[in-house]
Amino acid sequence: MGEILFLAHRVPFPPNRGDKIRAHHLLKRLAQIAPVHVGCFAENAEDRTAVAEVDAIAASQCVVDRRKPLTLAGVEAVLTGKPVGLTAFHSARLESWIQQTLAKHPIDTIVIFSGQMGQYVPDSFAGRVVIDLCDVDSAKFEGYAEAGERVWLNTREGRLLAEEEERLGARANATILISEDEAELYRSRLKDSSRVTVQVIGNGIDAAAFDPRASEPHAELQARQGPHFVFTGQMDYRPNEQAAEWVIEHLLPVLRTKYPEAECHIVGRNPTARLLAHADTPGLTIWGEVPDVKPFIAAADFVLAPLLIARGVQNKVLEAMAMAKPVVLTQEAATGIAAHDGEHWLVAPADPKQMAARIETALSDPDALFDLGASARQFVLDRHAWNAMLEPLGNLISPASEARNAA
């Protein structure tokens, strides 16, 4: 086969948030198949520092600073009739580099990571196109609108993204979704599903990195009485912000009626003003960005994932399970991971009394709690290794590539 053009909406280094983790492993796997040319966006100094890592794996690269204000992207979206998600990630410089790369190199496959980047596939390109949508973004925005959040904007974004998802599916040789649930949701929303080839490739986990034997609990948490409840994630991502607010305002007060020394730890970069406004809440610590999330998970008595709106597979959940920690989560956060309630995790509705009751029952039986964590780690080892997850990718890129690589 020829070479691959890989386009991602964020630099896939360092792999320290959900979308970057998946893009990182996709890129590494693609580089094993053929030379890869990488086009992506940098959003901060950490991303720009990571360009050296892109250079190390890519045959060529173009990393563009994404500095377009959201307000400008919104104006462009209204004027052009496009989703904000597309105008926010449009770059004339990246578009020019793509045209030059296709002209100079024997690219026979374009791999798109995230729907925002599908706009860069030229109509004239005659090779294979593989698009990893990850999840159904349009449904997420519809969910925001249904919850009463910026109803007009989110309704518009959901509708236009749904049209783009349909267009991309018809354009691609294969469209990847992160779980069977997301794949079925995607198919159900298409006007003509017969035109779309869907492949499920789930998220993996680096179980060696998230090994409970290799991570010391955070000393400050360990020194406090607790119990300790940890919620991790990118805190300016609305579903995470919303879940953290629910924990602070509803779950934590109920937990502290039973456990007066209970503490909740919100761990993740860019906590919003809405979250920081709760900083004086008794029993709450908002840590913001930390060098390593693993010591916080290691010190947790429970990891929380009470997402109210969720798409795809939650890396935060897989990470906690790999660390052999008990996880309590909503059904929304459980979607896409075929674990069993009561065996690998605890599923509870977004009702603080019901969730607290499940936590209390579990904490009252330390042996059963240990077994829950151990079963969670074994589930991840058996079902979510990255090599196994990405095995179908080679045949999507080139049906003959896997056979040649194995020869």
C-alpha positions as a Markdown table, in Angstrom:
| # | Residue | x | y | z |
|---|---|---|---|---|
| 1 | Met | 0.0 | 0.0 | 0.0 |
| 2 | Gly | 1.0 | 3.7 | -0.2 |
| 3 | Glu | 1.1 | 6.2 | 2.6 |
| 4 | Ile | -1.4 | 7.5 | 5.1 |
| 5 | Leu | -2.6 | 11.0 | 5.9 |
| 6 | Phe | -3.9 | 11.2 | 9.5 |
| 7 | Leu | -5.9 | 14.3 | 10.6 |
| 8 | Ala | -6.8 | 14.9 | 14.2 |
| 9 | His | -8.4 | 17.8 | 15.9 |
| 10 | Arg | -5.8 | 17.8 | 18.7 |
| 11 | Val | -2.1 | 16.9 | 18.9 |
| 12 | Pro | -2.2 | 13.2 | 20.0 |
| 13 | Phe | 0.6 | 13.9 | 22.5 |
| 14 | Pro | 0.8 | 13.7 | 25.4 |
| 15 | Pro | -2.0 | 11.1 | 25.8 |
| 16 | Asn | -3.5 | 12.7 | 28.9 |
| 17 | Arg | -7.2 | 13.2 | 28.1 |
| 18 | Gly | -9.8 | 10.9 | 26.5 |
| 19 | Asp | -9.7 | 12.0 | 22.9 |
| 20 | Lys | -5.9 | 12.4 | 22.8 |
| 21 | Ile | -5.4 | 8.9 | 24.3 |
| 22 | Arg | -7.4 | 7.3 | 21.6 |
| 23 | Ala | -5.8 | 9.4 | 18.8 |
| 24 | His | -2.4 | 8.6 | 20.2 |
| 25 | His | -2.9 | 4.9 | 20.0 |
| 26 | Leu | -4.5 | 5.1 | 16.6 |
| 27 | Leu | -1.5 | 7.0 | 15.3 |
| 28 | Lys | 1.0 | 4.5 | 16.8 |
| 29 | Arg | -0.9 | 1.7 | 15.1 |
| 30 | Leu | -1.1 | 3.4 | 11.7 |
| 31 | Ala | 2.7 | 4.1 | 11.8 |
| 32 | Gln | 3.2 | 0.3 | 12.1 |
| 33 | Ile | 1.2 | -0.1 | 8.8 |
| 34 | Ala | 2.7 | 2.6 | 6.6 |
| 35 | Pro | 4.4 | 6.0 | 6.6 |
| 36 | Val | 2.0 | 8.5 | 8.2 |
| 37 | His | 1.7 | 12.3 | 7.5 |
| 38 | Val | 0.0 | 14.1 | 10.5 |
| 39 | Gly | -2.1 | 17.2 | 10.4 |
| 40 | Cys | -3.6 | 18.5 | 13.7 |
| 41 | Phe | -4.1 | 21.4 | 16.0 |
| 42 | Ala | -2.3 | 22.7 | 19.1 |
| 43 | Glu | -4.3 | 24.5 | 21.8 |
| 44 | Asn | -1.7 | 25.3 | 24.4 |
| 45 | Ala | 2.0 | 25.3 | 25.3 |
| 46 | Glu | 1.9 | 21.6 | 26.3 |
| 47 | Asp | 0.6 | 20.7 | 22.8 |
| 48 | Arg | 3.3 | 22.8 | 21.1 |
| 49 | Thr | 6.0 | 21.1 | 23.1 |
| 50 | Ala | 4.6 | 17.8 | 22.0 |
| 51 | Val | 5.4 | 18.6 | 18.3 |
| 52 | Ala | 8.7 | 16.9 | 18.7 |
| 53 | Glu | 6.9 | 13.7 | 19.5 |
| 54 | Val | 4.8 | 14.0 | 16.4 |
| 55 | Asp | 8.1 | 14.6 | 14.4 |
| 56 | Ala | 9.5 | 11.3 | 15.8 |
| 57 | Ile | 6.6 | 9.2 | 14.5 |
| 58 | Ala | 5.4 | 11.1 | 11.4 |
| 59 | Ala | 6.8 | 11.1 | 7.9 |
| 60 | Ser | 5.8 | 14.8 | 7.8 |
| 61 | Gln | 3.6 | 17.0 | 10.0 |
| 62 | Cys | 1.7 | 20.2 | 10.2 |
| 63 | Val | 0.6 | 21.3 | 13.6 |
| 64 | Val | -1.5 | 24.5 | 13.5 |
| 65 | Asp | -2.1 | 26.7 | 16.6 |
| 66 | Arg | -5.9 | 26.8 | 17.2 |
| 67 | Arg | -6.4 | 30.4 | 18.3 |
| 68 | Lys | -9.8 | 31.3 | 16.7 |
| 69 | Pro | -12.1 | 32.7 | 19.4 |
| 70 | Leu | -15.3 | 30.7 | 19.9 |
| 71 | Thr | -17.3 | 33.9 | 19.2 |
| 72 | Leu | -15.6 | 34.3 | 15.8 |
| 73 | Ala | -16.2 | 30.6 | 15.0 |
| 74 | Gly | -19.9 | 31.2 | 16.0 |
| 75 | Val | -20.2 | 34.1 | 13.6 |
| 76 | Glu | -18.6 | 32.1 | 10.8 |
| 77 | Ala | -21.0 | 29.2 | 11.5 |
| 78 | Val | -24.1 | 31.4 | 11.2 |
| 79 | Leu | -22.8 | 33.1 | 8.1 |
| 80 | Thr | -21.9 | 29.9 | 6.3 |
| 81 | Gly | -24.7 | 27.6 | 7.7 |
| 82 | Lys | -22.2 | 25.2 | 9.2 |
| 83 | Pro | -21.8 | 23.8 | 12.7 |
| 84 | Val | -19.6 | 25.7 | 15.1 |
| 85 | Gly | -17.6 | 22.5 | 15.5 |
| 86 | Leu | -16.5 | 22.8 | 11.9 |
| 87 | Thr | -15.7 | 26.5 | 11.7 |
| 88 | Ala | -13.8 | 26.4 | 15.0 |
| 89 | Phe | -11.5 | 23.8 | 13.5 |
| 90 | His | -11.1 | 25.3 | 10.0 |
| 91 | Ser | -7.6 | 26.5 | 9.0 |
| 92 | Ala | -6.5 | 27.7 | 5.6 |
| 93 | Arg | -2.9 | 26.8 | 6.5 |
| 94 | Leu | -3.8 | 23.2 | 7.3 |
| 95 | Glu | -6.0 | 23.0 | 4.2 |
| 96 | Ser | -3.0 | 24.2 | 2.0 |
| 97 | Trp | -0.7 | 21.7 | 3.7 |
| 98 | Ile | -3.1 | 18.8 | 3.0 |
| 99 | Gln | -3.3 | 19.8 | -0.6 |
| 100 | Gln | 0.5 | 19.9 | -0.9 |
| 101 | Thr | 0.9 | 16.6 | 1.0 |
| 102 | Leu | -1.5 | 14.8 | -1.3 |
| 103 | Ala | 0.3 | 16.2 | -4.3 |
| 104 | Lys | 3.8 | 15.3 | -3.2 |
| 105 | His | 3.3 | 11.9 | -1.5 |
| 106 | Pro | 1.7 | 8.6 | -2.5 |
| 107 | Ile | -1.2 | 8.9 | -0.1 |
| 108 | Asp | -3.8 | 6.2 | -0.7 |
| 109 | Thr | -5.6 | 6.4 | 2.6 |
| 110 | Ile | -6.9 | 9.4 | 4.7 |
| 111 | Val | -7.7 | 8.6 | 8.3 |
| 112 | Ile | -9.9 | 11.2 | 10.1 |
| 113 | Phe | -10.0 | 11.4 | 13.8 |
| 114 | Ser | -13.2 | 13.2 | 15.0 |
| 115 | Gly | -15.9 | 14.5 | 12.8 |
| 116 | Gln | -14.6 | 18.1 | 12.9 |
| 117 | Met | -11.7 | 17.1 | 10.6 |
| 118 | Gly | -13.9 | 15.5 | 7.9 |
| 119 | Gln | -14.2 | 18.8 | 6.2 |
| 120 | Tyr | -10.5 | 18.5 | 5.0 |
| 121 | Val | -11.1 | 15.4 | 2.8 |
| 122 | Pro | -11.0 | 16.7 | -0.8 |
| 123 | Asp | -13.9 | 15.7 | -3.1 |
| 124 | Ser | -11.3 | 14.7 | -5.7 |
| 125 | Phe | -9.5 | 12.3 | -3.4 |
| 126 | Ala | -9.9 | 8.8 | -4.9 |
| 127 | Gly | -8.2 | 6.7 | -2.2 |
| 128 | Arg | -9.7 | 5.1 | 0.9 |
| 129 | Val | -11.2 | 7.3 | 3.6 |
| 130 | Val | -11.6 | 6.0 | 7.2 |
| 131 | Ile | -13.4 | 8.2 | 9.7 |
| 132 | Asp | -13.3 | 7.7 | 13.4 |
| 133 | Leu | -16.3 | 9.6 | 14.7 |
| 134 | Cys | -15.7 | 8.0 | 18.2 |
| 135 | Asp | -19.3 | 8.8 | 19.2 |
| 136 | Val | -22.4 | 10.6 | 17.9 |
| 137 | Asp | -21.6 | 14.2 | 18.7 |
| 138 | Ser | -24.9 | 15.5 | 17.3 |
| 139 | Ala | -26.8 | 13.5 | 19.9 |
| 140 | Lys | -24.7 | 15.1 | 22.7 |
| 141 | Phe | -25.7 | 18.6 | 21.6 |
| 142 | Glu | -29.3 | 17.5 | 21.3 |
| 143 | Gly | -29.0 | 16.2 | 24.9 |
| 144 | Tyr | -27.8 | 19.6 | 26.0 |
| 145 | Ala | -30.8 | 21.3 | 24.3 |
| 146 | Glu | -33.2 | 18.8 | 25.9 |
| 147 | Ala | -31.7 | 19.6 | 29.3 |
| 148 | Gly | -32.5 | 23.3 | 28.7 |
| 149 | Glu | -29.0 | 24.5 | 28.0 |
| 150 | Arg | -28.7 | 27.2 | 25.3 |
| 151 | Val | -31.6 | 25.5 | 23.6 |
| 152 | Trp | -31.4 | 27.4 | 20.2 |
| 153 | Leu | -27.6 | 27.1 | 19.8 |
| 154 | Asn | -27.5 | 23.4 | 20.8 |
| 155 | Thr | -30.5 | 22.4 | 18.8 |
| 156 | Arg | -28.9 | 24.1 | 15.7 |
| 157 | Glu | -25.5 | 22.4 | 16.4 |
| 158 | Gly | -27.1 | 19.0 | 16.8 |
| 159 | Arg | -29.1 | 19.3 | 13.6 |
| 160 | Leu | -26.1 | 20.5 | 11.5 |
| 161 | Leu | -23.7 | 17.9 | 13.0 |
| 162 | Ala | -26.2 | 15.2 | 12.2 |
| 163 | Glu | -26.2 | 16.3 | 8.6 |
| 164 | Glu | -22.4 | 16.3 | 8.6 |
| 165 | Glu | -22.2 | 12.8 | 10.2 |
| 166 | Glu | -24.5 | 11.5 | 7.5 |
| 167 | Arg | -22.3 | 13.1 | 4.8 |
| 168 | Leu | -19.1 | 11.7 | 6.3 |
| 169 | Gly | -20.6 | 8.2 | 6.6 |
| 170 | Ala | -21.5 | 8.2 | 2.9 |
| 171 | Arg | -18.1 | 9.6 | 1.9 |
| 172 | Ala | -16.0 | 7.1 | 3.9 |
| 173 | Asn | -15.1 | 3.5 | 3.1 |
| 174 | Ala | -15.5 | 2.8 | 6.8 |
| 175 | Thr | -16.9 | 4.8 | 9.7 |
| 176 | Ile | -15.6 | 3.9 | 13.2 |
| 177 | Leu | -17.7 | 4.2 | 16.4 |
| 178 | Ile | -16.4 | 3.5 | 19.9 |
| 179 | Ser | -19.1 | 1.0 | 21.0 |
| 180 | Glu | -21.9 | -1.1 | 19.7 |
| 181 | Asp | -24.4 | 1.3 | 21.4 |
| 182 | Glu | -22.9 | 4.3 | 19.6 |
| 183 | Ala | -22.9 | 2.4 | 16.3 |
| 184 | Glu | -26.6 | 1.5 | 16.7 |
| 185 | Leu | -27.4 | 5.0 | 17.6 |
| 186 | Tyr | -25.5 | 6.3 | 14.6 |
| 187 | Arg | -27.3 | 3.9 | 12.2 |
| 188 | Ser | -30.7 | 4.8 | 13.6 |
| 189 | Arg | -30.1 | 8.5 | 12.8 |
| 190 | Leu | -29.1 | 8.0 | 9.2 |
| 191 | Lys | -31.5 | 8.6 | 6.4 |
| 192 | Asp | -29.9 | 5.8 | 4.4 |
| 193 | Ser | -27.8 | 3.4 | 6.5 |
| 194 | Ser | -27.2 | 1.2 | 3.5 |
| 195 | Arg | -24.7 | 3.7 | 2.2 |
| 196 | Val | -22.5 | 3.5 | 5.4 |
| 197 | Thr | -20.1 | 0.8 | 6.5 |
| 198 | Val | -19.8 | 0.9 | 10.3 |
| 199 | Gln | -17.0 | -0.7 | 12.4 |
| 200 | Val | -16.8 | -0.7 | 16.2 |
| 201 | Ile | -13.4 | -0.1 | 17.7 |
| 202 | Gly | -13.5 | 0.3 | 21.4 |
| 203 | Asn | -11.2 | 2.2 | 23.7 |
| 204 | Gly | -8.3 | 0.4 | 25.3 |
| 205 | Ile | -6.3 | 1.1 | 28.5 |
| 206 | Asp | -2.6 | 0.9 | 29.2 |
| 207 | Ala | -3.0 | -1.5 | 32.2 |
| 208 | Ala | 0.7 | -1.4 | 32.8 |
| 209 | Ala | 0.7 | 2.3 | 33.4 |
| 210 | Phe | -2.5 | 2.1 | 35.5 |
| 211 | Asp | -1.2 | -0.7 | 37.7 |
| 212 | Pro | -2.2 | -0.4 | 41.4 |
| 213 | Arg | 1.1 | -2.0 | 42.4 |
| 214 | Ala | 3.1 | 0.8 | 40.7 |
| 215 | Ser | 1.2 | 3.8 | 42.1 |
| 216 | Glu | 1.6 | 5.1 | 45.6 |
| 217 | Pro | -1.5 | 6.8 | 47.1 |
| 218 | His | -1.4 | 10.6 | 47.3 |
| 219 | Ala | 0.2 | 11.3 | 50.7 |
| 220 | Glu | -2.1 | 14.2 | 51.6 |
| 221 | Leu | -5.2 | 12.2 | 51.0 |
| 222 | Gln | -3.8 | 9.1 | 52.7 |
| 223 | Ala | -3.2 | 11.2 | 55.8 |
| 224 | Arg | -6.8 | 12.3 | 56.1 |
| 225 | Gln | -9.5 | 10.2 | 57.6 |
| 226 | Gly | -12.0 | 10.1 | 54.7 |
| 227 | Pro | -13.5 | 8.1 | 53.1 |
| 228 | His | -12.3 | 9.8 | 49.9 |
| 229 | Phe | -14.3 | 10.1 | 46.7 |
| 230 | Val | -12.5 | 11.1 | 43.5 |
| 231 | Phe | -13.9 | 12.4 | 40.2 |
| 232 | Thr | -11.4 | 12.9 | 37.4 |
| 233 | Gly | -11.6 | 14.5 | 33.9 |
| 234 | Gln | -11.2 | 17.6 | 31.8 |
| 235 | Met | -13.2 | 20.0 | 33.9 |
| 236 | Asp | -14.1 | 22.5 | 31.2 |
| 237 | Tyr | -15.8 | 19.8 | 29.3 |
| 238 | Arg | -19.5 | 20.4 | 29.9 |
| 239 | Pro | -20.5 | 16.8 | 30.8 |
| 240 | Asn | -17.7 | 16.6 | 33.4 |
| 241 | Glu | -18.5 | 20.0 | 34.7 |
| 242 | Gln | -22.2 | 19.1 | 35.0 |
| 243 | Ala | -21.4 | 15.8 | 36.8 |
| 244 | Ala | -18.9 | 17.5 | 39.2 |
| 245 | Glu | -21.6 | 20.1 | 40.1 |
| 246 | Trp | -24.1 | 17.3 | 40.8 |
| 247 | Val | -21.6 | 15.6 | 43.1 |
| 248 | Ile | -20.8 | 18.8 | 45.0 |
| 249 | Glu | -24.4 | 20.0 | 45.3 |
| 250 | His | -26.3 | 16.8 | 45.8 |
| 251 | Leu | -24.2 | 13.7 | 46.5 |
| 252 | Leu | -21.5 | 15.1 | 48.8 |
| 253 | Pro | -24.0 | 16.5 | 51.4 |
| 254 | Val | -25.7 | 13.1 | 51.6 |
| 255 | Leu | -22.5 | 11.3 | 52.0 |
| 256 | Arg | -21.3 | 13.6 | 54.8 |
| 257 | Thr | -24.5 | 12.9 | 56.8 |
| 258 | Lys | -23.3 | 9.3 | 57.0 |
| 259 | Tyr | -19.5 | 10.0 | 57.0 |
| 260 | Pro | -18.8 | 13.4 | 58.5 |
| 261 | Glu | -15.2 | 13.2 | 57.4 |
| 262 | Ala | -16.0 | 12.3 | 53.8 |
| 263 | Glu | -14.0 | 14.2 | 51.2 |
| 264 | Cys | -14.7 | 14.7 | 47.5 |
| 265 | His | -11.7 | 15.5 | 45.2 |
| 266 | Ile | -12.3 | 17.0 | 41.8 |
| 267 | Val | -9.1 | 16.3 | 39.8 |
| 268 | Gly | -8.5 | 17.6 | 36.3 |
| 269 | Arg | -7.3 | 20.6 | 34.3 |
| 270 | Asn | -9.3 | 23.8 | 33.7 |
| 271 | Pro | -11.9 | 23.7 | 36.4 |
| 272 | Thr | -14.5 | 26.3 | 35.4 |
| 273 | Ala | -15.7 | 29.4 | 37.3 |
| 274 | Arg | -18.9 | 27.5 | 38.1 |
| 275 | Leu | -16.9 | 24.8 | 39.8 |
| 276 | Leu | -14.4 | 27.1 | 41.5 |
| 277 | Ala | -17.4 | 28.9 | 43.0 |
| 278 | His | -17.9 | 25.8 | 45.2 |
| 279 | Ala | -14.3 | 25.8 | 46.5 |
| 280 | Asp | -15.3 | 26.6 | 50.1 |
| 281 | Thr | -17.7 | 23.7 | 50.3 |
| 282 | Pro | -16.9 | 21.6 | 53.4 |
| 283 | Gly | -15.3 | 18.3 | 52.4 |
| 284 | Leu | -14.4 | 19.4 | 48.9 |
| 285 | Thr | -11.0 | 20.0 | 47.2 |
| 286 | Ile | -10.8 | 21.1 | 43.6 |
| 287 | Trp | -7.3 | 20.2 | 42.6 |
| 288 | Gly | -7.2 | 21.4 | 39.0 |
| 289 | Glu | -4.4 | 20.1 | 36.8 |
| 290 | Val | -2.1 | 17.6 | 38.5 |
| 291 | Pro | 1.1 | 16.0 | 37.3 |
| 292 | Asp | -0.3 | 12.5 | 37.6 |
| 293 | Val | -3.9 | 11.5 | 38.3 |
| 294 | Lys | -2.9 | 7.9 | 39.4 |
| 295 | Pro | -2.0 | 8.8 | 43.1 |
| 296 | Phe | -5.4 | 10.3 | 43.5 |
| 297 | Ile | -7.1 | 7.2 | 42.1 |
| 298 | Ala | -4.9 | 5.1 | 44.3 |
| 299 | Ala | -6.0 | 7.0 | 47.4 |
| 300 | Ala | -9.7 | 6.8 | 46.6 |
| 301 | Asp | -12.1 | 4.7 | 48.5 |
| 302 | Phe | -14.5 | 5.2 | 45.5 |
| 303 | Val | -14.1 | 6.7 | 42.1 |
| 304 | Leu | -17.2 | 8.6 | 40.9 |
| 305 | Ala | -18.5 | 8.8 | 37.4 |
| 306 | Pro | -22.1 | 10.2 | 37.7 |
| 307 | Leu | -22.3 | 11.6 | 34.2 |
| 308 | Leu | -25.7 | 12.8 | 33.2 |
| 309 | Ile | -24.8 | 13.2 | 29.5 |
| 310 | Ala | -22.2 | 10.8 | 28.1 |
| 311 | Arg | -21.2 | 9.6 | 24.7 |
| 312 | Gly | -18.9 | 6.7 | 23.9 |
| 313 | Val | -16.5 | 5.0 | 26.3 |
| 314 | Gln | -15.3 | 6.8 | 29.4 |
| 315 | Asn | -11.6 | 6.6 | 29.8 |
| 316 | Lys | -11.8 | 7.8 | 33.4 |
| 317 | Val | -13.8 | 4.7 | 34.2 |
| 318 | Leu | -11.4 | 2.3 | 32.5 |
| 319 | Glu | -8.5 | 3.9 | 34.3 |
| 320 | Ala | -10.1 | 3.5 | 37.7 |
| 321 | Met | -11.0 | -0.1 | 36.9 |
| 322 | Ala | -7.4 | -0.8 | 35.8 |
| 323 | Met | -6.3 | 0.6 | 39.2 |
| 324 | Ala | -8.6 | -2.0 | 40.9 |
| 325 | Lys | -10.7 | 0.7 | 42.4 |
| 326 | Pro | -14.4 | 0.4 | 43.0 |
| 327 | Val | -16.4 | 2.7 | 40.7 |
| 328 | Val | -19.9 | 4.0 | 41.1 |
| 329 | Leu | -21.4 | 5.5 | 38.0 |
| 330 | Thr | -24.6 | 6.3 | 36.2 |
| 331 | Gln | -26.0 | 4.2 | 33.4 |
| 332 | Glu | -25.0 | 7.0 | 31.0 |
| 333 | Ala | -21.3 | 6.6 | 32.0 |
| 334 | Ala | -21.5 | 2.8 | 31.8 |
| 335 | Thr | -22.5 | 2.8 | 28.1 |
| 336 | Gly | -20.0 | 1.2 | 25.8 |
| 337 | Ile | -18.3 | -0.9 | 28.5 |
| 338 | Ala | -19.7 | -4.5 | 28.8 |
| 339 | Ala | -19.1 | -4.8 | 32.6 |
| 340 | His | -21.7 | -6.1 | 35.0 |
| 341 | Asp | -23.3 | -4.2 | 37.8 |
| 342 | Gly | -22.3 | -5.6 | 41.2 |
| 343 | Glu | -19.4 | -7.6 | 39.7 |
| 344 | His | -17.1 | -5.0 | 38.1 |
| 345 | Trp | -18.7 | -1.7 | 39.2 |
| 346 | Leu | -21.8 | -0.3 | 40.8 |
| 347 | Val | -24.4 | 1.4 | 38.6 |
| 348 | Ala | -26.8 | 3.8 | 40.3 |
| 349 | Pro | -29.3 | 6.5 | 39.0 |
| 350 | Ala | -28.5 | 10.2 | 39.4 |
| 351 | Asp | -30.3 | 10.2 | 42.7 |
| 352 | Pro | -28.1 | 11.2 | 45.6 |
| 353 | Lys | -29.8 | 9.0 | 48.2 |
| 354 | Gln | -29.8 | 5.9 | 46.0 |
| 355 | Met | -26.2 | 6.4 | 44.9 |
| 356 | Ala | -25.1 | 7.1 | 48.5 |
| 357 | Ala | -26.9 | 3.9 | 49.7 |
| 358 | Arg | -25.0 | 1.7 | 47.2 |
| 359 | Ile | -21.7 | 3.3 | 48.3 |
| 360 | Glu | -22.6 | 2.8 | 52.0 |
| 361 | Thr | -23.5 | -0.9 | 51.5 |
| 362 | Ala | -20.2 | -1.4 | 49.6 |
| 363 | Leu | -18.1 | 0.4 | 52.2 |
| 364 | Ser | -19.6 | -1.7 | 55.0 |
| 365 | Asp | -18.0 | -4.9 | 53.5 |
| 366 | Pro | -14.3 | -4.4 | 52.9 |
| 367 | Asp | -13.7 | -7.9 | 51.5 |
| 368 | Ala | -16.5 | -7.5 | 48.9 |
| 369 | Leu | -15.2 | -4.0 | 48.1 |
| 370 | Phe | -11.7 | -5.5 | 47.4 |
| 371 | Asp | -13.2 | -8.2 | 45.3 |
| 372 | Leu | -15.1 | -5.6 | 43.3 |
| 373 | Gly | -11.9 | -3.7 | 42.5 |
| 374 | Ala | -10.0 | -6.9 | 41.6 |
| 375 | Ser | -12.8 | -8.0 | 39.3 |
| 376 | Ala | -12.7 | -4.6 | 37.6 |
| 377 | Arg | -9.0 | -4.8 | 36.9 |
| 378 | Gln | -9.3 | -8.3 | 35.5 |
| 379 | Phe | -12.2 | -7.2 | 33.3 |
| 380 | Val | -10.0 | -4.5 | 31.8 |
| 381 | Leu | -7.0 | -6.8 | 31.3 |
| 382 | Asp | -9.2 | -9.3 | 29.5 |
| 383 | Arg | -11.4 | -7.0 | 27.4 |
| 384 | His | -9.7 | -3.6 | 26.9 |
| 385 | Ala | -6.0 | -4.0 | 25.9 |
| 386 | Trp | -5.2 | -1.6 | 23.1 |
| 387 | Asn | -3.6 | -4.2 | 20.9 |
| 388 | Ala | -6.9 | -6.2 | 20.9 |
| 389 | Met | -9.0 | -3.1 | 20.4 |
| 390 | Leu | -7.1 | -1.9 | 17.4 |
| 391 | Glu | -6.8 | -5.3 | 15.7 |
| 392 | Pro | -9.5 | -4.4 | 13.0 |
| 393 | Leu | -7.8 | -1.2 | 12.0 |
| 394 | Gly | -5.3 | -2.7 | 9.6 |
| 395 | Asn | -8.0 | -4.2 | 7.4 |
| 396 | Leu | -9.9 | -0.9 | 7.3 |
| 397 | Ile | -6.8 | 0.9 | 6.1 |
| 398 | Ser | -6.0 | -1.7 | 3.5 |
| 399 | Pro | -7.7 | -5.1 | 3.3 |
| 400 | Ala | -4.4 | -6.7 | 2.3 |
| 401 | Ser | -2.1 | -4.9 | 4.7 |
| 402 | Glu | -2.6 | -7.2 | 7.6 |
| 403 | Ala | -1.8 | -10.2 | 5.5 |
| 404 | Arg | 1.4 | -8.5 | 4.2 |
| 405 | Asn | 2.5 | -7.5 | 7.6 |
| 406 | Ala | 2.0 | -11.0 | 8.9 |
| 407 | Ala | 4.0 | -12.6 | 6.1 |
